[in-house]
Amino acid sequence: MKILYLAWLGSNNLGDVYMWEIFRKLSLQYLDQQRFEVIPSLPHIDLSDLDPYDLIVLGGGSIIHPKYIRILHQALQLKKHVMIWGSGIDSLDKEYMNHYHGRSNSIPPLFSTEIQAKLKTILHQSIYTGVRGPLTYHLLREMNLPVAHVEQSLDPGLLVEPTQTQPVSPQKELKGKWLALNWGTSYNKIFGGSEIRVENQLVKAIRHLIQKGYHIYLYTVWWRDRKPAQRLYEKIGDKRHVYFDPNIYHYLELIEILKQCQLTINLKLHANVLSAVAKVPFIALGYRIKVFDFALSLGLQNLVLFTDDPRLSDKIVRMTSKKSAYQKILHTQMAQYLPIALRNLTKPFQIIRKINK
């Protein structure tokens, strides 16, 4: 049986890469390699030719999106099996957030009528559908799509420790009172529409935290993030207390670095996910719906701040003073939800075995 793992691969974005690695490791653990072959959708794979594959898996990421919906629908027309494995919906429209929290009576259409019809067929015929969190589930339901068999599987990026067997040494030793800061770019497609405005708020907050005795470990998770991170580093203007690491580490190496920090502040979604895995409390810069979707799925929504918040700097500083309380909450929530993520995201491999008998 040939399985195509469909995701945003080939751009060396840490989150997408390591979710693929987790899927690959689980397939090695649960599937007979003599009978199953898993192929990642790297750039050289022709996604218009689905004939070689028996199963198309929509993988982790924010890729319940028209491009991928069309591919899955095409697969069904070719009598292939399809599956959704911990994926999510992302959007810039804040009205979806207001509607989820009951502060709005209506929301604009997320997808065209054509795409909604295709997605309805996919959800009816998918052998398993697991979505990242409650916001994605809510948006599917509000489109009157069949959600009776849709599970809130949680984010696949949480399954680092269940799939890791070998110890990894940190590539960077941090001694003292360190705070990790992740920065990058989404090309201003963020709440508020201005990354520069967020940068300036971060500069103010970081300078205040340095005065409180913190050293700052500034890091990135995507090569395109290096320029904006370098710009932030120069704006802070304190080379003695801020270390800018331009390296993009393997996710297991990055976790070992984060474990040496007392707190993290992160823009990118999977920087926050890895901080949660490392059991280090995080302050998530909520720049798109996907960050809130993840935090809500673990009951950690209080750790997210909107990037368009005019008092972002002051709120960051205030939250750092509560890091001990946040750490206890994080430990409690991870102990509760990690087994759920493991159960839900390994269940599909058992289903795959059955359909190949």
Secondary structure as GFF3:
##gff-version 3
##sequence-region A 1 357
A	DSSP	beta_strand	2	6	.	.	.	ID=ss1
A	DSSP	alpha_helix	14	30	.	.	.	ID=ss2
A	DSSP	beta_strand	37	40	.	.	.	ID=ss3
A	DSSP	beta_strand	55	58	.	.	.	ID=ss4
A	DSSP	alpha_helix	66	77	.	.	.	ID=ss5
A	DSSP	beta_strand	81	87	.	.	.	ID=ss6
A	DSSP	alpha_helix	95	100	.	.	.	ID=ss7
A	DSSP	alpha_helix	113	125	.	.	.	ID=ss8
A	DSSP	beta_strand	129	131	.	.	.	ID=ss9
A	DSSP	alpha_helix	134	142	.	.	.	ID=ss10
A	DSSP	beta_strand	150	152	.	.	.	ID=ss11
A	DSSP	three_ten_helix	156	158	.	.	.	ID=ss12
A	DSSP	alpha_helix	160	163	.	.	.	ID=ss13
A	DSSP	beta_strand	178	182	.	.	.	ID=ss14
A	DSSP	alpha_helix	195	211	.	.	.	ID=ss15
A	DSSP	beta_strand	215	219	.	.	.	ID=ss16
A	DSSP	three_ten_helix	223	225	.	.	.	ID=ss17
A	DSSP	alpha_helix	226	236	.	.	.	ID=ss18
A	DSSP	beta_strand	242	245	.	.	.	ID=ss19
A	DSSP	alpha_helix	251	258	.	.	.	ID=ss20
A	DSSP	beta_strand	263	266	.	.	.	ID=ss21
A	DSSP	alpha_helix	269	277	.	.	.	ID=ss22
A	DSSP	beta_strand	282	286	.	.	.	ID=ss23
A	DSSP	alpha_helix	289	297	.	.	.	ID=ss24
A	DSSP	three_ten_helix	301	303	.	.	.	ID=ss25
A	DSSP	beta_strand	304	306	.	.	.	ID=ss26
A	DSSP	alpha_helix	312	320	.	.	.	ID=ss27
A	DSSP	alpha_helix	323	355	.	.	.	ID=ss28
###
